[in-house]
Amino acid sequence: MEPVIIGSEVKQNPLFVIIAIILGGVIWGLPGLILFVPFFAILKIFFDHSTHLKPVGYLMGYESGISQKKWMQKIKGIFKKD
């Protein structure tokens, strides 16, 4: 089970989207359910631009679509039947 709609729009790992929704609901209730996903996206951007926190940003989300496509093409090339 994965939040495909929200996770793909904000380029976040589906696990972190679920964590954001649960944490937001626990802390702020209904407004937290809505606000914590964009808040986690802001944190991801901050982590991506920080040298020491870049690995955390990598875990929280995806790289740009271009590099993701290249990565997927490499994987498909490995398992491609000749």
SVG drawing of the C-alpha trace seen along z (x, -y; Angstrom):
<svg xmlns="http://www.w3.org/2000/svg" viewBox="-9 -24 37 38">
<polyline fill="none" stroke="black" stroke-width="0.4" points="0.0,0.0 1.5,-3.3 0.2,-6.8 0.9,-7.0 -1.0,-10.3 0.6,-12.4 4.0,-10.7 4.6,-11.2 3.6,-14.8 6.0,-15.9 8.7,-13.4 8.8,-11.9 9.3,-8.3 5.8,-6.8 6.9,-5.7 7.8,-9.3 4.4,-10.5 2.6,-8.0 4.8,-9.0 4.0,-12.7 0.3,-12.0 0.3,-10.0 2.6,-12.4 0.6,-15.4 -2.6,-13.8 -1.2,-13.0 0.3,-16.5 -2.2,-18.8 -5.2,-16.7 -7.0,-17.4 -4.9,-20.4 -1.8,-18.4 -2.9,-15.7 -3.0,-18.3 0.0,-20.4 2.7,-17.9 3.2,-16.4 4.2,-19.8 6.2,-20.4 8.1,-17.2 8.7,-18.3 10.2,-21.6 12.4,-19.6 13.5,-17.4 14.6,-20.4 16.5,-21.8 18.2,-18.4 19.1,-18.1 20.9,-21.5 22.7,-20.7 26.0,-18.9 25.7,-16.9 22.0,-16.1 22.0,-15.1 21.8,-11.4 18.6,-12.0 17.2,-14.0 18.0,-11.1 16.1,-8.7 13.1,-11.0 12.6,-11.3 13.5,-10.8 16.0,-12.4 14.9,-14.2 12.9,-12.3 15.7,-12.2 18.2,-10.4 15.4,-8.1 14.7,-7.1 18.3,-6.5 18.6,-4.3 15.5,-2.3 16.8,-1.9 20.1,-0.4 18.1,2.0 15.9,3.0 19.0,3.5 20.4,5.9 17.3,8.1 16.5,7.8 16.1,11.1 18.1,11.3"/>
</svg>
